[in-house]
Amino acid sequence: MLNAFTEIGTLITRDSALRGGRPIIAGTGTCVRTIAVANNQGLSPEEIVADRPQLSLAQVYAALAYYHANKLEIDADIAAEELAYEEGARSSRLPLRP
């Protein structure tokens, strides 16, 4: 639980040993990009918290603030992940039998 005097800069962190060094919500394994994707799909911060009750509203807003301040980096990471997924899905398809 966050207290009344939380420094906003402490809510997002990076650690090369966690999630490939991607920015995450401190104290969780939740990547900023996960929150950005959910928000970009139309979920409000309140809906994101409802789906992820381990997160506070302040943490979700901090992730969104980080995303908007670093949009090019996070969007590039999202695009790269989507491409890797699509390539993996294509390569895993078994050929059809005649």
Steps between C-alpha positions, in 0.01 A plus 500: 500500500632842411523771762410867463862601433605269219746654258358437155847423367518193723199333339677393179831317491732310268714202588698313235418177687123556474293495180804558283565840655164638390342762726272339757279614781729485805439204728306312233580311185261713297660671202406854405428369151234264643316797647550703181356221284195463725442876493551513122237226469252733669522400866490787746749508788217394732419200277868403490509502881181292509671243274824515703398555863862463616562844346389833642348776293810712570722225357291477183503878453878502558540232232286704260695817578826312434355364176399843374837648599681215316243417233743432215698248707195318638315498167810354330515229770130423452544480120806273534312268736202483262731422207681228695165348595375505140825348370484230766137424418580473127802277553316266737224411256518146377465443127159381389475137399408430137 
